[in-house]
Amino acid sequence: RGIIGTPKNGRSRRLPITPEVAAALDALPRIGNFVFCQSDGSPVTYGMTYNALRRACERAGLRSIGLHTLRHTFASQLACEGISLAAIKDLLGHASITMTMRYAHLSSDILRDAVVVLERAEQRAVESGQSWLDDDLSVAR
């Protein structure tokens, strides 16, 4: 959108990338200071990026999405893989975990799996002759 500088929170950050991503970025031709740029070295615009994403969706036979959808997908996929919200918060550059929680949508399968963990813990306690419920109730008293 024509603004070059730090994100809206004013703090620059470094993000880790995989070796495969580093190799792909290194293989791109450099014309200026930007990784993704126009033929004259100037940065690509928001509109150019949005249109490229829209065309990619069309070619793949997918519904058209916006760039912001990619942030939500990124956060949701990390959350579904068990990555902590604190780590996701740092990767997204959020100042608060509250904002991150808006992005990290969890599927019903993930929520069901989380409850199944409790069931397995109870079964282990029963098999070992312990009552995990009694222990928790004594703490609450």
The first five atom37 places (N, CA, C, CB, O) and aatype in JSON, in Angstrom:
{
  "aatype": [1, 7, 9, 9, 7, 16, 14, 11, 2, 7, 1, 15, 1, 1, 10, 14, 9, 16, 14, 6, 19, 0, 0, 0, 10, 3, 0, 10, 14, 1, 9, 7, 2, 13, 19, 13, 4, 5, 15, 3, 7, 15, 14, 19, 16, 18, 7, 12, 16, 18, 2, 0, 10, 1, 1, 0, 4, 6, 1, 0, 7, 10, 1, 15, 9, 7, 10, 8, 16, 10, 1, 8, 16, 13, 0, 15, 5, 10, 0, 4, 6, 7, 9, 15, 10, 0, 0, 9, 11, 3, 10, 10, 7, 8, 0, 15, 9, 16, 12, 16, 12, 1, 18, 0, 8, 10, 15, 15, 3, 9, 10, 1, 3, 0, 19, 19, 19, 10, 6, 1, 0, 6, 5, 1, 0, 19, 6, 15, 7, 5, 15, 17, 10, 3, 3, 3, 10, 15, 19, 0, 1],
  "atom_mask": [
    [1, 1, 1, 1, 1],
    [1, 1, 1, 0, 1],
    [1, 1, 1, 1, 1],
    [1, 1, 1, 1, 1],
    [1, 1, 1, 0, 1],
    [1, 1, 1, 1, 1],
    [1, 1, 1, 1, 1],
    [1, 1, 1, 1, 1],
    [1, 1, 1, 1, 1],
    [1, 1, 1, 0, 1],
    [1, 1, 1, 1, 1],
    [1, 1, 1, 1, 1],
    [1, 1, 1, 1, 1],
    [1, 1, 1, 1, 1],
    [1, 1, 1, 1, 1],
    [1, 1, 1, 1, 1],
    [1, 1, 1, 1, 1],
    [1, 1, 1, 1, 1],
    [1, 1, 1, 1, 1],
    [1, 1, 1, 1, 1],
    [1, 1, 1, 1, 1],
    [1, 1, 1, 1, 1],
    [1, 1, 1, 1, 1],
    [1, 1, 1, 1, 1],
    [1, 1, 1, 1, 1],
    [1, 1, 1, 1, 1],
    [1, 1, 1, 1, 1],
    [1, 1, 1, 1, 1],
    [1, 1, 1, 1, 1],
    [1, 1, 1, 1, 1],
    [1, 1, 1, 1, 1],
    [1, 1, 1, 0, 1],
    [1, 1, 1, 1, 1],
    [1, 1, 1, 1, 1],
    [1, 1, 1, 1, 1],
    [1, 1, 1, 1, 1],
    [1, 1, 1, 1, 1],
    [1, 1, 1, 1, 1],
    [1, 1, 1, 1, 1],
    [1, 1, 1, 1, 1],
    [1, 1, 1, 0, 1],
    [1, 1, 1, 1, 1],
    [1, 1, 1, 1, 1],
    [1, 1, 1, 1, 1],
    [1, 1, 1, 1, 1],
    [1, 1, 1, 1, 1],
    [1, 1, 1, 0, 1],
    [1, 1, 1, 1, 1],
    [1, 1, 1, 1, 1],
    [1, 1, 1, 1, 1],
    [1, 1, 1, 1, 1],
    [1, 1, 1, 1, 1],
    [1, 1, 1, 1, 1],
    [1, 1, 1, 1, 1],
    [1, 1, 1, 1, 1],
    [1, 1, 1, 1, 1],
    [1, 1, 1, 1, 1],
    [1, 1, 1, 1, 1],
    [1, 1, 1, 1, 1],
    [1, 1, 1, 1, 1],
    [1, 1, 1, 0, 1],
    [1, 1, 1, 1, 1],
    [1, 1, 1, 1, 1],
    [1, 1, 1, 1, 1],
    [1, 1, 1, 1, 1],
    [1, 1, 1, 0, 1],
    [1, 1, 1, 1, 1],
    [1, 1, 1, 1, 1],
    [1, 1, 1, 1, 1],
    [1, 1, 1, 1, 1],
    [1, 1, 1, 1, 1],
    [1, 1, 1, 1, 1],
    [1, 1, 1, 1, 1],
    [1, 1, 1, 1, 1],
    [1, 1, 1, 1, 1],
    [1, 1, 1, 1, 1],
    [1, 1, 1, 1, 1],
    [1, 1, 1, 1, 1],
    [1, 1, 1, 1, 1],
    [1, 1, 1, 1, 1],
    [1, 1, 1, 1, 1],
    [1, 1, 1, 0, 1],
    [1, 1, 1, 1, 1],
    [1, 1, 1, 1, 1],
    [1, 1, 1, 1, 1],
    [1, 1, 1, 1, 1],
    [1, 1, 1, 1, 1],
    [1, 1, 1, 1, 1],
    [1, 1, 1, 1, 1],
    [1, 1, 1, 1, 1],
    [1, 1, 1, 1, 1],
    [1, 1, 1, 1, 1],
    [1, 1, 1, 0, 1],
    [1, 1, 1, 1, 1],
    [1, 1, 1, 1, 1],
    [1, 1, 1, 1, 1],
    [1, 1, 1, 1, 1],
    [1, 1, 1, 1, 1],
    [1, 1, 1, 1, 1],
    [1, 1, 1, 1, 1],
    [1, 1, 1, 1, 1],
    [1, 1, 1, 1, 1],
    [1, 1, 1, 1, 1],
    [1, 1, 1, 1, 1],
    [1, 1, 1, 1, 1],
    [1, 1, 1, 1, 1],
    [1, 1, 1, 1, 1],
    [1, 1, 1, 1, 1],
    [1, 1, 1, 1, 1],
    [1, 1, 1, 1, 1],
    [1, 1, 1, 1, 1],
    [1, 1, 1, 1, 1],
    [1, 1, 1, 1, 1],
    [1, 1, 1, 1, 1],
    [1, 1, 1, 1, 1],
    [1, 1, 1, 1, 1],
    [1, 1, 1, 1, 1],
    [1, 1, 1, 1, 1],
    [1, 1, 1, 1, 1],
    [1, 1, 1, 1, 1],
    [1, 1, 1, 1, 1],
    [1, 1, 1, 1, 1],
    [1, 1, 1, 1, 1],
    [1, 1, 1, 1, 1],
    [1, 1, 1, 1, 1],
    [1, 1, 1, 1, 1],
    [1, 1, 1, 1, 1],
    [1, 1, 1, 1, 1],
    [1, 1, 1, 0, 1],
    [1, 1, 1, 1, 1],
    [1, 1, 1, 1, 1],
    [1, 1, 1, 1, 1],
    [1, 1, 1, 1, 1],
    [1, 1, 1, 1, 1],
    [1, 1, 1, 1, 1],
    [1, 1, 1, 1, 1],
    [1, 1, 1, 1, 1],
    [1, 1, 1, 1, 1],
    [1, 1, 1, 1, 1],
    [1, 1, 1, 1, 1],
    [1, 1, 1, 1, 1]
  ],
  "atom_positions": [
    [[0.82, -1.2, 0.0], [0.0, 0.0, 0.0], [0.85, 1.25, 0.0], [-0.93, 0.0, 1.19], [0.42, 2.33, 0.41]],
    [[2.09, 1.09, -0.48], [2.95, 2.25, -0.61], [3.71, 2.62, 0.65], [0.0, 0.0, 0.0], [4.43, 3.62, 0.64]],
    [[3.56, 1.87, 1.72], [4.26, 2.18, 2.96], [5.36, 1.15, 3.17], [3.27, 2.2, 4.18], [5.11, -0.05, 3.22]],
    [[6.57, 1.64, 3.28], [7.7, 0.75, 3.51], [8.25, 1.09, 4.88], [8.8, 0.88, 2.4], [8.65, 2.22, 5.13]],
    [[8.27, 0.11, 5.76], [8.76, 0.34, 7.12], [8.35, -0.8, 8.02], [0.0, 0.0, 0.0], [8.08, -1.91, 7.57]],
    [[8.3, -0.51, 9.3], [7.96, -1.53, 10.28], [6.45, -1.79, 10.25], [8.41, -1.1, 11.7], [5.68, -0.98, 9.73]],
    [[6.03, -2.93, 10.8], [4.6, -3.22, 10.89], [3.89, -2.18, 11.74], [4.37, -4.63, 11.48], [4.52, -1.3, 12.33]],
    [[2.56, -2.28, 11.8], [1.79, -1.24, 12.49], [2.09, -1.15, 13.98], [0.33, -1.49, 12.3], [1.83, -0.12, 14.6]],
    [[2.65, -2.23, 14.58], [3.01, -2.14, 16.0], [4.35, -1.45, 16.19], [3.05, -3.54, 16.62], [4.78, -1.22, 17.33]],
    [[5.03, -1.11, 15.08], [6.27, -0.36, 15.16], [7.51, -1.17, 15.5], [0.0, 0.0, 0.0], [8.6, -0.6, 15.63]],
    [[7.36, -2.48, 15.66], [8.51, -3.31, 16.04], [8.88, -4.26, 14.9], [8.21, -4.11, 17.32], [8.05, -5.05, 14.46]],
    [[10.11, -4.18, 14.44], [10.6, -5.13, 13.44], [10.83, -6.47, 14.11], [11.9, -4.61, 12.76], [11.03, -6.54, 15.33]],
    [[10.82, -7.52, 13.33], [11.09, -8.84, 13.89], [11.73, -9.72, 12.84], [9.79, -9.5, 14.42], [11.63, -9.46, 11.64]],
    [[12.38, -10.76, 13.3], [12.98, -11.76, 12.43], [12.16, -13.03, 12.55], [14.48, -12.02, 12.78], [11.74, -13.41, 13.64]],
    [[11.94, -13.69, 11.41], [11.16, -14.92, 11.4], [12.0, -16.06, 10.86], [9.89, -14.74, 10.57], [12.73, -15.89, 9.88]],
    [[11.9, -17.22, 11.49], [12.64, -18.38, 10.97], [12.0, -18.89, 9.69], [12.7, -19.5, 12.02], [10.78, -18.79, 9.52]],
    [[12.8, -19.43, 8.79], [12.28, -20.07, 7.59], [12.98, -21.41, 7.44], [12.49, -19.18, 6.32], [14.07, -21.63, 7.97]],
    [[12.35, -22.3, 6.71], [12.94, -23.62, 6.49], [14.07, -23.51, 5.46], [11.86, -24.64, 6.02], [14.11, -22.55, 4.69]],
    [[14.97, -24.48, 5.42], [16.02, -24.48, 4.4], [15.46, -24.48, 2.98], [16.93, -25.69, 4.59], [16.04, -23.88, 2.07]],
    [[14.33, -25.15, 2.77], [13.71, -25.19, 1.45], [13.23, -23.8, 1.02], [12.54, -26.18, 1.43], [13.4, -23.41, -0.13]],
    [[12.64, -23.06, 1.96], [12.18, -21.7, 1.65], [13.39, -20.81, 1.38], [11.32, -21.13, 2.83], [13.37, -20.01, 0.44]],
    [[14.43, -20.94, 2.18], [15.65, -20.14, 1.97], [16.23, -20.4, 0.58], [16.71, -20.45, 3.06], [16.63, -19.46, -0.11]],
    [[16.28, -21.67, 0.18], [16.83, -22.0, -1.14], [15.96, -21.42, -2.26], [16.94, -23.53, -1.29], [16.48, -20.91, -3.24]],
    [[14.64, -21.5, -2.1], [13.74, -20.95, -3.13], [13.9, -19.44, -3.23], [12.28, -21.31, -2.81], [13.9, -18.89, -4.34]],
    [[14.02, -18.77, -2.09], [14.2, -17.31, -2.11], [15.56, -16.93, -2.7], [14.05, -16.74, -0.7], [15.66, -15.95, -3.44]],
    [[16.59, -17.7, -2.35], [17.92, -17.42, -2.89], [17.96, -17.6, -4.41], [18.95, -18.34, -2.23], [18.75, -16.94, -5.09]],
    [[17.12, -18.48, -4.94], [17.11, -18.75, -6.37], [16.41, -17.66, -7.18], [16.44, -20.08, -6.64], [16.54, -17.61, -8.4]],
    [[15.66, -16.79, -6.51], [14.97, -15.72, -7.22], [15.96, -14.66, -7.69], [13.89, -15.08, -6.32], [16.92, -14.35, -6.98]],
    [[15.74, -14.1, -8.88], [16.63, -13.03, -9.34], [16.46, -11.78, -8.48], [16.35, -12.7, -10.84], [15.35, -11.45, -8.05]],
    [[17.57, -11.11, -8.23], [17.54, -9.87, -7.42], [17.75, -8.67, -8.34], [18.62, -9.9, -6.29], [18.7, -8.62, -9.11]],
    [[16.84, -7.72, -8.22], [16.95, -6.5, -9.02], [17.1, -5.29, -8.13], [15.73, -6.35, -9.93], [17.41, -4.2, -8.61]],
    [[16.89, -5.45, -6.86], [16.96, -4.33, -5.94], [17.02, -4.86, -4.52], [0.0, 0.0, 0.0], [17.58, -5.93, -4.27]],
    [[16.45, -4.12, -3.62], [16.49, -4.51, -2.2], [15.34, -5.42, -1.78], [16.47, -3.28, -1.35], [15.32, -5.88, -0.64]],
    [[14.4, -5.68, -2.68], [13.21, -6.46, -2.31], [13.28, -7.87, -2.87], [11.94, -5.77, -2.81], [13.82, -8.1, -3.95]],
    [[12.74, -8.81, -2.12], [12.69, -10.19, -2.59], [11.69, -10.29, -3.73], [12.31, -11.17, -1.44], [11.98, -10.9, -4.76]],
    [[10.53, -9.7, -3.54], [9.51, -9.69, -4.58], [9.38, -8.26, -5.08], [8.14, -10.24, -4.04], [8.99, -7.36, -4.34]],
    [[9.71, -8.08, -6.37], [9.69, -6.72, -6.9], [9.27, -6.72, -8.36], [11.05, -6.06, -6.74], [9.17, -7.76, -9.01]],
    [[9.02, -5.52, -8.84], [8.7, -5.33, -10.25], [10.0, -5.33, -11.05], [7.9, -4.02, -10.47], [11.09, -5.34, -10.48]],
    [[9.88, -5.31, -12.37], [11.06, -5.41, -13.23], [12.04, -4.25, -13.04], [10.64, -5.47, -14.68], [13.22, -4.38, -13.35]],
    [[11.56, -3.11, -12.52], [12.45, -1.97, -12.28], [13.04, -1.98, -10.85], [11.69, -0.66, -12.51], [13.75, -1.05, -10.47]],
    [[12.73, -3.03, -10.08], [13.25, -3.13, -8.72], [12.35, -2.54, -7.66], [0.0, 0.0, 0.0], [12.62, -2.69, -6.47]],
    [[11.28, -1.87, -8.06], [10.36, -1.29, -7.07], [9.49, -2.4, -6.48], [9.48, -0.18, -7.71], [9.26, -3.43, -7.13]],
    [[9.0, -2.2, -5.26], [8.22, -3.26, -4.62], [6.9, -3.51, -5.35], [7.94, -2.89, -3.17], [6.32, -2.61, -5.96]],
    [[6.43, -4.74, -5.27], [5.11, -5.05, -5.83], [4.07, -4.35, -4.96], [4.86, -6.6, -5.89], [4.28, -4.11, -3.77]],
    [[2.95, -4.04, -5.56], [1.88, -3.37, -4.83], [0.94, -4.39, -4.22], [1.12, -2.41, -5.75], [0.96, -5.57, -4.57]],
    [[0.12, -3.92, -3.3], [-0.9, -4.78, -2.69], [-1.81, -5.35, -3.77], [-1.73, -3.99, -1.64], [-2.12, -6.54, -3.77]],
    [[-2.22, -4.51, -4.69], [-3.11, -4.95, -5.77], [-2.49, -6.03, -6.63], [0.0, 0.0, 0.0], [-3.17, -6.98, -7.03]],
    [[-1.21, -5.9, -6.92], [-0.52, -6.91, -7.73], [-0.49, -8.25, -6.99], [0.92, -6.45, -8.06], [-0.7, -9.3, -7.59]],
    [[-0.22, -8.19, -5.71], [-0.16, -9.41, -4.91], [-1.54, -10.05, -4.81], [0.4, -9.11, -3.51], [-1.68, -11.26, -4.97]],
    [[-2.54, -9.23, -4.54], [-3.91, -9.73, -4.44], [-4.35, -10.38, -5.75], [-4.88, -8.6, -4.07], [-4.92, -11.47, -5.74]],
    [[-4.08, -9.73, -6.87], [-4.47, -10.27, -8.17], [-3.74, -11.58, -8.47], [-4.19, -9.26, -9.28], [-4.34, -12.49, -9.04]],
    [[-2.48, -11.67, -8.11], [-1.74, -12.92, -8.32], [-2.35, -14.06, -7.5], [-0.24, -12.73, -7.95], [-2.48, -15.18, -7.99]],
    [[-2.74, -13.77, -6.28], [-3.38, -14.79, -5.44], [-4.72, -15.2, -6.02], [-3.56, -14.28, -4.0], [-5.06, -16.38, -6.06]],
    [[-5.49, -14.23, -6.47], [-6.8, -14.52, -7.07], [-6.65, -15.41, -8.31], [-7.52, -13.2, -7.45], [-7.4, -16.37, -8.48]],
    [[-5.67, -15.1, -9.17], [-5.44, -15.91, -10.37], [-4.98, -17.32, -10.0], [-4.4, -15.25, -11.27], [-5.38, -18.29, -10.65]],
    [[-4.15, -17.44, -8.97], [-3.69, -18.76, -8.54], [-4.87, -19.6, -8.03], [-2.62, -18.62, -7.44], [-4.94, -20.8, -8.3]],
    [[-5.79, -18.97, -7.32], [-6.99, -19.67, -6.84], [-7.82, -20.15, -8.01], [-7.84, -18.75, -5.92], [-8.3, -21.29, -8.02]],
    [[-8.0, -19.29, -9.01], [-8.78, -19.68, -10.2], [-8.15, -20.86, -10.91], [-8.91, -18.49, -11.16], [-8.84, -21.81, -11.28]],
    [[-6.82, -20.82, -11.11], [-6.13, -21.91, -11.8], [-6.24, -23.22, -11.03], [-4.67, -21.56, -12.02], [-6.28, -24.3, -11.62]],
    [[-6.27, -23.12, -9.7], [-6.36, -24.33, -8.87], [-7.8, -24.79, -8.67], [-5.72, -24.08, -7.51], [-8.03, -25.83, -8.05]],
    [[-8.76, -24.03, -9.18], [-10.15, -24.41, -9.03], [-10.68, -24.16, -7.62], [0.0, 0.0, 0.0], [-11.62, -24.82, -7.18]],
    [[-10.08, -23.21, -6.92], [-10.49, -22.88, -5.56], [-11.25, -21.56, -5.54], [-9.28, -22.8, -4.62], [-11.13, -20.76, -6.47]],
    [[-12.03, -21.36, -4.49], [-12.7, -20.07, -4.35], [-11.63, -19.0, -4.13], [-13.74, -20.09, -3.17], [-10.57, -19.28, -3.57]],
    [[-11.92, -17.81, -4.56], [-10.98, -16.72, -4.41], [-10.88, -16.3, -2.94], [-11.39, -15.52, -5.29], [-11.9, -16.18, -2.26]],
    [[-9.68, -16.1, -2.48], [-9.44, -15.65, -1.1], [-8.6, -14.39, -1.12], [-8.76, -16.76, -0.26], [-7.98, -14.06, -2.13]],
    [[-8.57, -13.71, 0.0], [-7.72, -12.53, 0.15], [-6.44, -12.89, 0.88], [0.0, 0.0, 0.0], [-6.3, -13.99, 1.42]],
    [[-5.53, -11.96, 0.9], [-4.23, -12.2, 1.55], [-4.4, -12.45, 3.04], [-3.3, -11.01, 1.33], [-3.65, -13.24, 3.63]],
    [[-5.37, -11.79, 3.67], [-5.56, -11.95, 5.11], [-5.98, -13.38, 5.46], [-6.61, -10.95, 5.61], [-5.69, -13.86, 6.56]],
    [[-6.66, -14.05, 4.54], [-7.05, -15.44, 4.77], [-5.83, -16.32, 4.98], [-7.88, -15.97, 3.58], [-5.88, -17.3, 5.73]],
    [[-4.74, -15.98, 4.33], [-3.51, -16.77, 4.48], [-2.98, -16.69, 5.92], [-2.43, -16.28, 3.5], [-2.44, -17.67, 6.43]],
    [[-3.12, -15.54, 6.57], [-2.71, -15.41, 7.97], [-3.56, -16.29, 8.87], [-2.8, -13.94, 8.43], [-3.05, -16.97, 9.76]],
    [[-4.87, -16.29, 8.62], [-5.76, -17.14, 9.42], [-5.43, -18.61, 9.21], [-7.24, -16.87, 9.05], [-5.38, -19.38, 10.17]],
    [[-5.2, -19.0, 7.96], [-4.86, -20.4, 7.67], [-3.55, -20.78, 8.33], [-4.78, -20.63, 6.16], [-3.43, -21.86, 8.92]],
    [[-2.56, -19.92, 8.23], [-1.25, -20.15, 8.85], [-1.41, -20.41, 10.35], [-0.31, -18.93, 8.62], [-0.89, -21.4, 10.87]],
    [[-2.13, -19.54, 11.03], [-2.33, -19.68, 12.47], [-3.14, -20.91, 12.81], [-3.01, -18.44, 13.03], [-2.81, -21.64, 13.74]],
    [[-4.2, -21.16, 12.06], [-5.05, -22.32, 12.34], [-4.3, -23.63, 12.14], [-6.29, -22.29, 11.45], [-4.43, -24.55, 12.94]],
    [[-3.53, -23.71, 11.07], [-2.79, -24.94, 10.81], [-1.75, -25.19, 11.9], [-2.1, -24.87, 9.43], [-1.56, -26.33, 12.33]],
    [[-1.07, -24.15, 12.35], [-0.11, -24.32, 13.44], [-0.82, -24.78, 14.71], [0.65, -23.0, 13.7], [-0.34, -25.68, 15.4]],
    [[-1.96, -24.17, 15.03], [-2.71, -24.55, 16.23], [-3.17, -26.0, 16.13], [-3.93, -23.63, 16.42], [-3.11, -26.74, 17.11]],
    [[-3.63, -26.41, 14.96], [-4.08, -27.8, 14.77], [-2.94, -28.79, 14.88], [-4.76, -27.95, 13.41], [-3.17, -29.97, 15.17]],
    [[-1.72, -28.35, 14.67], [-0.56, -29.22, 14.82], [0.01, -29.18, 16.23], [0.52, -28.82, 13.82], [1.05, -29.78, 16.5]],
    [[-0.68, -28.48, 17.12], [-0.27, -28.47, 18.53], [0.75, -27.41, 18.89], [0.0, 0.0, 0.0], [1.31, -27.45, 19.99]],
    [[1.01, -26.45, 18.01], [1.94, -25.38, 18.31], [1.27, -24.43, 19.31], [2.38, -24.61, 17.0], [0.09, -24.12, 19.18]],
    [[2.02, -24.0, 20.3], [1.44, -23.15, 21.34], [0.97, -21.82, 20.78], [2.45, -22.92, 22.46], [1.53, -21.3, 19.82]],
    [[-0.07, -21.28, 21.41], [-0.56, -19.96, 21.0], [0.5, -18.89, 21.2], [-1.82, -19.6, 21.77], [0.54, -17.9, 20.47]],
    [[1.37, -19.07, 22.2], [2.45, -18.09, 22.42], [3.4, -18.07, 21.22], [3.24, -18.43, 23.71], [3.82, -16.99, 20.79]],
    [[3.74, -19.23, 20.68], [4.62, -19.28, 19.51], [3.93, -18.69, 18.29], [5.06, -20.74, 19.22], [4.54, -17.95, 17.52]],
    [[2.65, -19.02, 18.11], [1.88, -18.47, 16.98], [1.8, -16.96, 17.1], [0.46, -19.09, 16.93], [1.94, -16.25, 16.1]],
    [[1.58, -16.46, 18.3], [1.53, -15.02, 18.56], [2.81, -14.35, 18.09], [1.3, -14.74, 20.06], [2.77, -13.32, 17.41]],
    [[3.96, -14.93, 18.44], [5.23, -14.35, 18.04], [5.43, -14.41, 16.53], [6.38, -15.06, 18.74], [5.94, -13.45, 15.93]],
    [[5.05, -15.51, 15.9], [5.19, -15.64, 14.45], [4.31, -14.64, 13.7], [4.86, -17.06, 14.01], [4.71, -14.11, 12.67]],
    [[3.11, -14.39, 14.23], [2.22, -13.43, 13.58], [2.58, -11.98, 13.92], [0.79, -13.71, 13.98], [2.14, -11.05, 13.24]],
    [[3.37, -11.79, 14.98], [3.76, -10.45, 15.38], [2.71, -9.73, 16.19], [0.0, 0.0, 0.0], [2.67, -8.5, 16.22]],
    [[1.85, -10.49, 16.84], [0.81, -9.86, 17.66], [1.36, -9.39, 18.99], [-0.35, -10.83, 17.88], [2.27, -10.0, 19.55]],
    [[0.8, -8.31, 19.49], [1.2, -7.8, 20.8], [0.51, -8.56, 21.93], [0.88, -6.3, 20.91], [1.04, -8.64, 23.04]],
    [[-0.67, -9.13, 21.65], [-1.4, -9.84, 22.7], [-1.89, -11.2, 22.21], [-2.58, -9.0, 23.19], [-2.16, -11.38, 21.02]],
    [[-2.0, -12.13, 23.12], [-2.5, -13.46, 22.82], [-3.97, -13.41, 22.42], [-2.3, -14.4, 24.02], [-4.46, -14.29, 21.71]],
    [[-4.68, -12.39, 22.89], [-6.1, -12.24, 22.56], [-6.29, -12.11, 21.05], [-6.69, -11.02, 23.28], [-7.19, -12.73, 20.48]],
    [[-5.46, -11.32, 20.42], [-5.55, -11.16, 18.97], [-5.23, -12.48, 18.27], [-4.6, -10.04, 18.48], [-5.89, -12.84, 17.29]],
    [[-4.25, -13.2, 18.75], [-3.87, -14.48, 18.15], [-5.01, -15.47, 18.22], [-2.63, -15.05, 18.85], [-5.23, -16.24, 17.29]],
    [[-5.75, -15.45, 19.32], [-6.85, -16.39, 19.48], [-7.94, -16.16, 18.42], [-7.45, -16.27, 20.88], [-8.68, -17.09, 18.09]],
    [[-8.04, -14.96, 17.89], [-8.99, -14.7, 16.81], [-8.57, -15.38, 15.52], [-9.13, -13.19, 16.58], [-9.41, -15.73, 14.69]],
    [[-7.29, -15.58, 15.36], [-6.75, -16.18, 14.15], [-6.71, -17.7, 14.21], [-5.38, -15.64, 13.88], [-6.93, -18.37, 13.2]],
    [[-6.42, -18.25, 15.36], [-6.15, -19.68, 15.49], [-7.44, -20.47, 15.68], [-5.21, -19.93, 16.66], [-7.69, -21.01, 16.75]],
    [[-8.24, -20.54, 14.64], [-9.49, -21.29, 14.7], [-9.17, -22.78, 14.8], [-10.38, -21.0, 13.45], [-8.34, -23.3, 14.06]],
    [[-9.83, -23.44, 15.71], [-9.61, -24.87, 15.88], [-10.79, -25.65, 15.31], [-9.4, -25.22, 17.37], [-11.94, -25.26, 15.47]],
    [[-10.48, -26.75, 14.64], [-11.55, -27.58, 14.1], [-12.18, -28.38, 15.24], [-11.01, -28.53, 13.0], [-11.57, -28.56, 16.3]],
    [[-13.39, -28.86, 15.0], [-14.07, -29.66, 16.03], [-13.3, -30.94, 16.3], [-15.51, -29.98, 15.6], [-13.34, -31.46, 17.42]],
    [[-12.59, -31.48, 15.3], [-11.79, -32.69, 15.51], [-10.68, -32.43, 16.53], [-11.19, -33.17, 14.18], [-10.41, -33.27, 17.38]],
    [[-10.03, -31.28, 16.44], [-8.95, -30.94, 17.36], [-9.5, -30.81, 18.78], [-8.25, -29.63, 16.93], [-8.9, -31.3, 19.73]],
    [[-10.65, -30.16, 18.91], [-11.25, -30.01, 20.24], [-11.66, -31.38, 20.8], [-12.47, -29.08, 20.17], [-11.48, -31.63, 21.99]],
    [[-12.2, -32.25, 19.95], [-12.57, -33.59, 20.4], [-11.32, -34.36, 20.84], [-13.31, -34.36, 19.27], [-11.33, -35.02, 21.88]],
    [[-10.26, -34.27, 20.06], [-9.0, -34.95, 20.41], [-8.46, -34.46, 21.75], [-7.95, -34.74, 19.32], [-7.89, -35.24, 22.52]],
    [[-8.63, -33.17, 22.03], [-8.16, -32.62, 23.3], [-8.9, -33.26, 24.47], [-8.34, -31.09, 23.34], [-8.29, -33.54, 25.5]],
    [[-10.19, -33.5, 24.32], [-10.97, -34.12, 25.39], [-10.61, -35.6, 25.52], [-12.48, -33.96, 25.13], [-10.63, -36.14, 26.63]],
    [[-10.29, -36.26, 24.42], [-9.9, -37.67, 24.45], [-8.63, -37.84, 25.28], [-9.68, -38.2, 23.01], [-8.45, -38.88, 25.93]],
    [[-7.75, -36.85, 25.26], [-6.54, -36.9, 26.08], [-6.91, -37.07, 27.55], [-5.68, -35.63, 25.88], [-6.27, -37.83, 28.28]],
    [[-7.93, -36.36, 27.98], [-8.38, -36.49, 29.38], [-8.89, -37.9, 29.66], [-9.48, -35.47, 29.68], [-8.65, -38.46, 30.73]],
    [[-9.6, -38.46, 28.7], [-10.12, -39.82, 28.87], [-8.97, -40.81, 29.02], [-11.01, -40.21, 27.67], [-9.03, -41.72, 29.86]],
    [[-7.92, -40.65, 28.23], [-6.75, -41.54, 28.33], [-6.06, -41.37, 29.68], [-5.75, -41.26, 27.18], [-5.6, -42.34, 30.27]],
    [[-5.98, -40.13, 30.17], [-5.36, -39.87, 31.47], [-6.15, -40.55, 32.58], [-5.25, -38.36, 31.74], [-5.57, -41.12, 33.5]],
    [[-7.47, -40.49, 32.48], [-8.31, -41.15, 33.48], [-8.1, -42.66, 33.44], [-9.81, -40.8, 33.24], [-7.99, -43.3, 34.48]],
    [[-8.04, -43.22, 32.24], [-7.85, -44.67, 32.1], [-6.51, -45.1, 32.7], [-7.91, -45.08, 30.62], [-6.44, -46.13, 33.37]],
    [[-5.46, -44.32, 32.49], [-4.15, -44.65, 33.08], [-4.22, -44.61, 34.6], [-3.06, -43.68, 32.57], [-3.64, -45.46, 35.28]],
    [[-4.93, -43.62, 35.13], [-5.07, -43.49, 36.58], [-5.82, -44.69, 37.15], [-5.79, -42.19, 36.95], [-5.43, -45.23, 38.18]],
    [[-6.88, -45.09, 36.49], [-7.67, -46.24, 36.95], [-6.82, -47.51, 36.91], [-8.94, -46.43, 36.09], [-6.85, -48.3, 37.85]],
    [[-6.07, -47.69, 35.83], [-5.23, -48.89, 35.69], [-4.14, -48.94, 36.75], [-4.61, -48.93, 34.31], [-3.71, -50.03, 37.14]],
    [[-3.68, -47.79, 37.2], [-2.62, -47.77, 38.22], [-3.2, -47.74, 39.64], [-1.71, -46.57, 38.01], [-2.45, -47.67, 40.61]],
    [[-4.52, -47.79, 39.75], [-5.15, -47.79, 41.06], [-5.29, -46.42, 41.68], [0.0, 0.0, 0.0], [-5.62, -46.31, 42.86]],
    [[-5.04, -45.38, 40.92], [-5.16, -44.02, 41.43], [-6.5, -43.44, 41.01], [-4.01, -43.13, 40.92], [-7.1, -43.89, 40.03]],
    [[-6.96, -42.47, 41.74], [-8.18, -41.77, 41.37], [-7.83, -40.32, 41.13], [-9.29, -41.92, 42.46], [-7.7, -39.55, 42.08]],
    [[-7.67, -39.95, 39.9], [-7.27, -38.58, 39.59], [-8.37, -37.59, 39.93], [-6.91, -38.45, 38.12], [-8.09, -36.43, 40.22]],
    [[-9.62, -38.03, 39.9], [-10.72, -37.15, 40.26], [-10.68, -36.8, 41.74], [-12.05, -37.8, 39.91], [-10.89, -35.64, 42.1]],
    [[-10.41, -37.8, 42.61], [-10.32, -37.53, 44.04], [-9.22, -36.53, 44.34], [-10.08, -38.83, 44.82], [-9.39, -35.64, 45.18]],
    [[-8.07, -36.66, 43.67], [-6.96, -35.73, 43.89], [-7.36, -34.31, 43.52], [-5.72, -36.16, 43.07], [-7.05, -33.37, 44.24]],
    [[-8.05, -34.15, 42.39], [-8.46, -32.82, 41.95], [-9.5, -32.22, 42.89], [-9.03, -32.89, 40.53], [-9.48, -31.01, 43.14]],
    [[-10.4, -33.06, 43.42], [-11.42, -32.54, 44.34], [-10.82, -32.12, 45.65], [-12.48, -33.58, 44.59], [-11.3, -31.16, 46.26]],
    [[-9.77, -32.81, 46.1], [-9.14, -32.43, 47.38], [-8.44, -31.07, 47.26], [-8.14, -33.5, 47.84], [-8.38, -30.32, 48.23]],
    [[-7.92, -30.77, 46.08], [-7.28, -29.48, 45.85], [-8.33, -28.38, 45.87], [-6.5, -29.47, 44.5], [-8.08, -27.28, 46.36]],
    [[-9.54, -28.67, 45.33], [-10.59, -27.67, 45.25], [-11.22, -27.38, 46.61], [-11.65, -28.11, 44.28], [-11.83, -26.33, 46.79]],
    [[-11.09, -28.28, 47.54], [-11.75, -28.1, 48.84], [-11.11, -27.04, 49.65], [-11.77, -29.37, 49.62], [-11.54, -26.76, 50.76]]
  ]
}
